[in-house]
Amino acid sequence: MKKLLAVLLAMALVLSMAACSKDSGSSNGGSGNGGSDSSSSKTIKVGIINNDPNESGYRTANDKDLKATFSKENGYDASFNYSLKNDEQIAFAQKFIQDGVDYLLLSAADTAGWDSVLKDAKNAGVRVILFDRTIDADPSLYEASIVSDMDKEGETAVNWLASQNLSEYKVIHIQGAMGSAAQRGRSGALDAKVKAESNWSIVTQQTATWNAETAQQIVQSVIDSGEKFNVIYAENDDMAKGAVAALDKANISHGVNGDVIVMGFDCNKWALEELLAGKWNYDGQCNPFQSSYIVDIIKKLENGETLKNKTIIMDEKGFDASTITQADVDKYGI
């Protein structure tokens, strides 16, 4: 009988140790290294709304940068939608919110009209990060805004143009997508200068919606009218390229020592090469590489940190054909 009791006690002890060992293993899996790894490898669901990647070299580089960063390999489940129309972008945002994304990344086609859908995002627990373009909305509706200072871009360009000390400025102004932050900033500075100076005038002011062919048609129309002009202020490189095509067709000289000053924005590598060759006069930088900034913000938010700065402005400059170097082209060309 004593032997039987001893065997039974031994068996109970073994079973108890096995159970403790099993419970301990389960605990380690939940809160030890295994749990930490599981948390760090959590897939983050992201909805990205951008402008058409084919609208310009800038936008192509911007889209490529975002796709390379927000990949499955980097721990993201990312979906992309594109439009140059605000109402379509808002519809995309509503769909992403319904799909339950963790983050909504937005480059708005227009600055207005976003309050309602961003309130929906906030109520649904979707965090919004703006990139490339600002919007007219309460800052409490988004986590951060990573942008170029479009007003400063315009001011830098117009100040450069004023420094050329022309006796008169007769400007063909080719605008980007109306209502976008880029268009408003780049147009605003020129409009203010023309209003303030008696020897500045706008020959024509039309949107080409970032398109080279439309810009060429606008300039060709002015040439056909016989009206005099000596400046082309195009709000992106592709439109400047289209404008130059019209000048070349009409055998009108341009660039350094030419009859027409040519100005663009975005700093595509091919555009900076036009400056280096003296065919254009000025190009304003607009940095398309925002994904690293966005990732840094997401990491901080995921770690429960409070962001010190809601608006992050990227440093940018303007390039002059008389001073640009090959090193500038290689470093800043996109």
Protein Blocks (a to p, Z undefined) as FASTA:
>chain_A
ZZmmmmmmmmmmmmmmmmmmmmmmmmmmmmmmmlmmmmmmpccddddddddfklpmklmm
mmmmmmmmmcfknopacdddddfbfklmmmmmmmmmmnopabdcdddfbfghklmmmmmm
mmnopacddehiacdddfklpfbdcdddfklmmmmmmmmmmmnopabdcdddddddehia
klmmmmmmmmmmmmmpmkbccfbacdeehpaklmmmmmmmmmmnopacfbdcdfbfklmm
mmmmmmmmnopaehehiabdcddehjaaklmmmmmnopambdcdddfblmlmmmmmmmmm
mnopacfblbdcdddddddfklpcfklmmmmpZZ
